[in-house]
Amino acid sequence: MFPKRREMDPAIWSRLPEDLLDHVLSFLPPKMLLKLRSTCKHFNSLLFSPSFLSKTKCSSSAFSCFILLSHPQCYDQYPLYDSTHGTWRRLSLPYSLLLPSAATLLSSSKGLLCFSLPSSSSFLVCNLVTLSSRTIDFPTYPFDFELLTLVSTPSGYKIFMLFAKSFPNYAFVYDSTDQSWSKFDIDGFPSMILSQSSHQEGVFYKGSLYFTTPEPFSIVRFDLENGIWETPNDANDHMTMMLPHELTFFRLVNDGEESNKLYLIGGVGRNGISTTMKLWELGCGGNWIEVERVPEMMCRKFMSVCYHNYDHVYCFWHQGMICVCCYTWPEILYYNVARRTWHWLPSCPSLPHKWSCGFSWC
């Protein structure tokens, strides 16, 4: 006779630490995870947690290796570049996520997309894994904002934006965990930030969003938890972040929490004209260490593309690549960190030649 099978004691399993339970669930295939979402609120919330999805089998799928191109004239279909296979595809939004023609893709973070809906003065955050979305009403009037940045957190996501249509100016932060906005006085900082590139979002690094300012160049940061603005070169700050000399423009890039590194890419020259582009990495004590420089011919092409109008330049991190983009050009210059090589991303073959500006990558 076979021994009687022992039932699992609910008193023991109910006390299993949540992080261990999440670790066990991360081994399930994606289809099983989707079926479990109706079991309880916690399982459903896991599908909205980028940190959890990065541990699951979903993270090894080709979906996580796409770069999405957004343009005002393609509101329901988006060209996708598969960086693993080096091919272009097209993403058609499912019927449940169809957007009005006036919707604009503003920001993305680990698979979540944030759109603006001007007709209803709201935002729409979409999760393409679960084919679900949430509409978020704008917290004030009018529907006008700057530097909107979507940030994924272990428990959900946050949305940061500046509202400069009032005095004093304010920063707003939306937290998906309690579905509410918080309002913070920004104490004069927008005068430094708002005249900078409107295409470059804040860069999330160690709990704060980092922004670059126009000349005289500097870095400011906003603590997402307590709503405090500060400059990293304050006397009481151990991270001085003294900038390299002779910069004509610069942008910051975070490595997506893979190793929690912060990079700076910028033009070097005089009188506002860049003669070369270099890449630096933030070292111990806040010193910027030069990593590489863009090859001369690639640098010349990029400078001719942006016509030395650096407000159109923005950057982001993708799968071990630092991508440098221009709002007026449909190509990406990227640096492969592991190989220490520079490349041009091939142009999308389906883009009409008449599209001369409005290229937004994420």
C-alpha positions in Angstrom: 0.0 0.0 0.0 1.1 3.5 -0.7 1.5 5.8 2.2 -1.3 8.3 2.7 -0.5 11.6 1.0 -0.1 14.4 3.4 -2.0 17.6 2.7 -0.2 20.9 2.8 -0.8 22.7 6.1 -2.5 26.1 5.2 -1.2 27.6 8.4 2.3 27.1 7.2 1.9 28.2 3.6 -0.2 31.3 4.5 2.9 32.6 6.4 5.3 32.1 3.4 7.1 35.5 2.9 5.8 37.4 0.0 9.2 37.6 -1.8 9.6 33.8 -1.6 6.1 33.4 -3.0 6.8 35.8 -5.8 10.0 33.9 -6.6 8.1 30.6 -6.9 5.5 32.2 -9.1 8.2 33.6 -11.4 8.9 30.1 -12.7 5.4 29.8 -14.1 4.9 30.2 -17.9 3.3 33.5 -19.0 -0.1 31.8 -19.9 -0.4 30.3 -16.4 0.4 33.7 -14.8 -2.5 35.3 -16.8 -4.9 32.6 -15.6 -3.9 33.2 -12.0 -4.6 36.9 -12.1 -8.3 36.3 -11.2 -7.3 34.2 -8.1 -6.5 37.1 -5.8 -5.6 40.8 -5.9 -1.9 40.1 -5.1 -1.5 37.8 -8.1 -3.2 40.3 -10.3 -0.9 43.1 -9.1 2.2 41.1 -10.1 1.3 41.5 -13.7 1.6 45.2 -13.3 5.0 45.0 -11.5 7.9 45.4 -13.9 10.3 44.1 -11.3 8.4 40.9 -11.1 7.9 40.5 -14.8 11.7 41.0 -15.3 12.2 37.8 -13.3 9.7 35.6 -15.1 9.9 33.7 -18.4 8.3 36.8 -20.0 11.7 38.5 -19.7 13.4 36.1 -22.0 10.8 36.6 -24.8 11.6 38.7 -27.9 9.0 41.2 -26.7 11.4 42.7 -24.2 14.0 43.4 -27.0 11.9 45.8 -29.0 12.5 49.5 -29.6 9.3 51.3 -30.4 9.1 54.3 -32.8 6.3 56.8 -32.3 5.2 59.5 -34.8 2.2 61.8 -34.8 1.0 60.3 -38.1 0.9 56.7 -36.9 -1.3 56.7 -33.8 -2.6 53.1 -34.0 0.4 51.2 -35.5 4.0 51.5 -34.3 7.2 50.3 -36.0 9.2 48.0 -33.7 12.9 47.2 -34.1 13.9 43.8 -32.8 17.4 44.4 -31.5 18.0 40.7 -31.0 17.4 39.7 -34.7 18.0 43.1 -36.3 14.6 43.2 -38.0 11.7 45.6 -38.2 8.1 44.7 -37.3 4.9 46.5 -36.7 2.8 46.7 -33.6 -0.9 47.1 -34.0 -2.7 48.0 -30.7 -5.5 45.5 -29.8 -9.1 46.7 -29.9 -9.2 47.1 -26.2 -6.3 49.6 -26.3 -7.3 51.6 -29.4 -6.5 55.3 -28.9 -8.1 58.5 -30.3 -6.1 60.1 -33.1 -5.0 63.0 -30.8 -3.3 60.6 -28.3 0.4 61.1 -28.0 3.0 58.7 -26.6 4.8 60.6 -23.8 6.9 58.1 -21.9 7.6 54.4 -21.3 9.2 52.3 -18.6 9.8 48.6 -18.7 6.9 47.8 -21.0 4.5 50.3 -19.7 3.4 53.1 -22.1 2.0 56.5 -21.1 -0.2 58.4 -23.5 -1.8 61.9 -23.3 -5.5 62.3 -24.0 -6.0 66.0 -24.5 -9.7 65.7 -25.3 -10.4 64.4 -21.8 -7.5 66.1 -19.9 -6.1 62.8 -18.8 -3.3 60.2 -19.3 -3.6 56.6 -20.3 -1.1 54.0 -19.0 -1.1 50.8 -21.0 0.4 47.4 -20.1 0.9 45.4 -23.3 1.6 42.2 -21.4 -1.8 42.1 -19.8 -3.6 44.1 -22.6 -4.9 46.4 -19.8 -4.9 50.1 -19.3 -5.8 52.8 -16.7 -7.0 56.3 -17.3 -5.6 58.9 -15.0 -7.2 62.3 -14.7 -5.1 65.4 -14.8 -4.8 66.9 -11.3 -5.4 70.6 -12.2 -6.3 73.0 -15.0 -5.3 73.7 -17.8 -4.0 70.5 -19.4 -0.4 71.7 -19.7 2.7 70.1 -18.4 6.5 69.7 -18.9 9.0 66.8 -18.6 6.5 64.0 -17.9 8.4 60.9 -16.9 7.0 57.4 -16.2 9.0 55.4 -13.6 8.4 51.8 -12.8 8.6 50.8 -9.2 8.5 47.3 -7.5 4.9 47.8 -6.5 3.7 49.6 -9.7 4.7 52.9 -11.2 4.9 56.7 -10.7 4.3 59.6 -13.1 6.3 62.8 -12.6 5.5 66.1 -14.3 6.0 69.9 -13.9 3.1 72.3 -14.0 4.4 75.8 -14.7 1.2 77.6 -15.5 0.8 79.0 -12.0 2.8 80.8 -9.4 4.4 79.3 -7.5 5.2 76.5 -9.9 4.5 72.9 -8.8 5.6 69.3 -9.5 3.1 66.6 -9.4 3.7 62.9 -8.7 1.2 60.2 -9.3 1.5 56.9 -7.4 -0.3 53.9 -8.9 -0.4 52.1 -5.5 -2.9 54.5 -4.0 -4.0 56.0 -7.3 -3.4 59.6 -6.1 -1.5 62.7 -7.0 0.9 64.5 -4.7 1.8 68.2 -5.2 5.2 69.7 -4.4 6.5 73.3 -4.6 9.5 73.4 -6.9 11.1 76.6 -5.5 12.3 78.2 -8.7 14.0 75.2 -10.3 11.8 75.2 -13.5 13.5 78.4 -14.6 16.7 76.3 -15.1 15.0 73.1 -16.5 12.1 74.2 -18.7 14.2 75.8 -21.4 16.1 72.6 -21.9 15.2 69.8 -24.3 11.4 69.0 -24.0 12.2 65.6 -25.6 14.5 64.4 -22.8 12.8 62.9 -19.8 14.1 62.8 -16.2 16.6 59.9 -15.6 15.7 57.7 -12.6 18.8 56.9 -10.5 18.9 55.9 -6.8 15.4 57.0 -5.9 15.6 60.4 -7.7 14.9 61.9 -11.1 17.9 63.7 -12.6 17.6 66.6 -15.1 20.1 68.6 -17.0 20.0 72.4 -17.3 21.1 74.8 -20.1 24.1 77.0 -19.7 25.6 77.4 -17.3 25.3 73.6 -17.4 24.4 71.7 -14.2 22.5 68.7 -12.9 19.5 68.9 -10.6 17.5 66.1 -9.1 14.0 65.6 -7.6 13.5 63.1 -4.8 10.4 61.1 -5.7 9.7 60.1 -2.1 9.9 63.5 -0.3 9.4 65.9 -3.2 12.7 67.8 -2.6 14.7 69.5 -5.3 18.4 69.8 -4.9 21.7 70.0 -6.8 24.2 67.1 -6.4 27.0 69.7 -5.9 25.6 71.0 -2.7 28.2 71.4 0.1 26.6 68.6 2.2 26.4 66.2 -0.7 29.1 63.5 -1.2 28.2 63.2 -4.9 29.5 66.4 -6.5 29.0 65.4 -10.1 31.4 68.1 -11.4 30.8 68.2 -15.2 33.5 67.7 -17.8 34.9 70.9 -19.4 34.0 72.5 -22.8 30.6 70.8 -23.0 28.2 72.2 -25.7 25.3 69.9 -24.6 24.9 66.8 -22.5 22.3 64.2 -21.6 22.1 61.6 -18.8 21.4 57.8 -19.2 20.8 55.2 -16.6 21.5 51.5 -17.4 18.0 50.4 -16.4 19.0 49.1 -13.0 21.1 46.3 -14.6 24.1 47.5 -12.6 22.8 50.9 -11.4 25.3 53.0 -13.4 24.8 56.5 -14.6 26.3 57.7 -17.9 26.7 61.1 -19.5 27.0 61.7 -23.2 27.7 65.1 -24.6 29.3 67.3 -27.2 32.6 68.9 -26.7 33.7 72.1 -28.5 33.6 75.9 -28.2 31.1 78.7 -28.9 28.2 76.2 -28.9 29.6 74.1 -31.8 30.5 70.5 -31.1 33.6 69.1 -32.7 33.3 65.7 -31.0 31.0 63.6 -28.8 32.1 61.7 -25.7 30.7 59.2 -23.3 31.4 59.3 -19.5 30.5 57.1 -16.6 29.9 58.3 -13.1 32.6 57.0 -10.8 33.1 57.0 -7.1 32.8 60.3 -5.4 30.8 61.8 -8.3 33.7 62.1 -10.8 32.9 61.6 -14.5 35.3 59.1 -16.1 35.6 59.2 -19.9 34.6 55.9 -21.5 34.6 56.4 -25.2 34.3 59.0 -27.9 32.1 58.8 -31.0 34.1 58.0 -34.2 34.7 61.1 -36.3 32.5 60.3 -39.3 29.6 59.2 -37.1 29.9 62.4 -35.1 29.9 64.5 -38.2 26.7 62.8 -39.5 24.9 63.2 -36.2 25.8 66.9 -36.0 24.6 67.5 -39.5 21.4 65.7 -38.7 20.6 68.0 -35.7 22.1 71.1 -37.3 23.8 71.8 -33.9 20.3 72.3 -32.5 20.9 70.2 -29.4 17.4 70.8 -28.0 16.2 68.0 -30.4 18.7 65.4 -28.9 17.6 62.9 -26.3 18.9 59.5 -25.1 17.7 56.3 -23.5 19.0 52.8 -22.5 17.9 49.6 -24.2 19.3 46.1 -23.7 22.9 47.1 -23.1 22.8 49.9 -25.6 23.0 53.7 -25.1 20.8 55.2 -27.7 21.2 58.7 -28.9 18.3 60.1 -30.9 17.3 63.3 -32.7 13.6 64.4 -32.9 14.1 65.4 -36.5 15.8 62.2 -37.7 14.5 58.6 -38.1 17.7 56.9 -37.1 19.4 56.0 -33.8 23.1 56.3 -33.0 23.9 53.7 -30.3 26.8 52.5 -28.2 27.1 48.8 -27.4 28.4 48.9 -23.9 29.6 45.3 -23.8 31.4 45.4 -27.1 32.5 49.1 -26.8 31.4 49.8 -30.3 29.3 52.5 -32.0 26.6 51.7 -34.7 23.7 53.2 -36.6 20.3 51.5 -36.2 19.0 50.8 -39.7 16.2 53.0 -40.9 12.6 51.7 -40.8 11.7 50.7 -44.4 8.0 51.5 -43.9 8.5 55.2 -42.9 7.3 57.7 -45.6 10.1 60.0 -46.7 7.9 63.1 -46.1 8.1 62.5 -42.4 10.7 65.0 -41.4 10.2 65.5 -37.7 8.4 64.1 -34.7 10.3 60.9 -34.3 10.1 59.6 -30.7 11.8 56.4 -29.6 11.3 54.4 -26.4 
